Amino acid sequence: MRKRLALFLVLMGLLLLMPIWAQAAGKEITGRVTGQAGDAKGLASVTLSGPNAYTAMTNSTGDFRVQNVVKGRYTVSVAQGNNVQRFVVDINGSPRLDLRVRW
């Protein structure tokens, strides 16, 4: 009887923790880096610094993808050659992050 009760309590505890595990897994963020004229910024580095740190590179069309991003406020740095620009963003609901740089 005690073993069944202990097993039941362990299973209930795991069920209660599932929403926390789901949040910790994070989400996939996609986006595009473009210049002021709308030109794609290929081979640019995109770095998110905040609750966790993530880095991605843009492809030839300026698109990038970062996986398992947890919610929070991030400083996003876009770098290409000697050009660097920073943005502050809140990652909450939107999985899309389009960035327009000054160069």
LINVENKA-V561233 format. One record per residue. N is the residue number from 1. RES is the residue in one small letter. PHI is phi in whole degrees, 0 to 359 (none if undefined). OMEGA is omega in whole degrees, 0 to 359 (none if undefined). NEAR is the number of other C-alpha atoms within 8 Angstrom. Layout:
N|RES|PHI|OMEGA|NEAR  N|RES|PHI|OMEGA|NEAR
This chain:
1|m|none|180|4  2|r|294|179|5  3|k|297|179|6  4|r|294|178|7  5|l|296|179|8  6|a|297|178|8  7|l|297|178|8  8|f|299|180|8  9|l|295|178|8  10|v|296|179|8  11|l|296|178|8  12|m|295|177|8  13|g|298|178|8  14|l|296|178|8  15|l|297|179|7  16|l|290|181|7  17|l|276|184|8  18|m|303|178|8  19|p|299|179|7  20|i|292|178|7  21|w|297|180|8  22|a|296|178|8  23|q|292|183|8  24|a|294|181|7  25|a|294|178|9  26|g|79|183|11  27|k|226|177|9  28|e|272|177|10  29|i|250|174|11  30|t|242|180|11  31|g|189|180|11  32|r|218|176|13  33|v|252|178|15  34|t|229|176|14  35|g|271|182|12  36|q|299|181|9  37|a|272|181|5  38|g|88|181|7  39|d|285|181|7  40|a|291|178|11  41|k|253|180|13  42|g|283|179|11  43|l|58|173|10  44|a|262|178|12  45|s|270|177|12  46|v|242|182|13  47|t|239|175|12  48|l|256|178|12  49|s|236|181|10  50|g|184|177|9  51|p|305|173|9  52|n|223|178|8  53|a|242|181|8  54|y|219|177|9  55|t|222|177|9  56|a|216|174|10  57|m|244|176|9  58|t|280|175|16  59|n|271|184|10  60|s|295|178|9  61|t|262|178|9  62|g|84|182|14  63|d|278|176|12  64|f|217|181|13  65|r|216|177|9  66|v|232|184|11  67|q|254|176|8  68|n|61|179|8  69|v|278|178|12  70|v|274|181|12  71|k|299|176|9  72|g|151|178|9  73|r|267|183|10  74|y|233|164|12  75|t|265|180|12  76|v|255|178|12  77|s|251|175|12  78|v|248|182|12  79|a|230|176|11  80|q|212|185|10  81|g|63|178|4  82|n|271|182|5  83|n|269|177|7  84|v|220|174|8  85|q|221|182|9  86|r|245|177|8  87|f|227|172|7  88|v|248|183|8  89|v|225|172|8  90|d|258|177|8  91|i|265|179|11  92|n|229|186|6  93|g|260|187|4  94|s|278|177|6  95|p|274|183|9  96|r|246|182|7  97|l|224|179|9  98|d|264|186|8  99|l|237|177|8  100|r|248|182|9  101|v|263|185|10  102|r|277|182|6  103|w|249|none|5
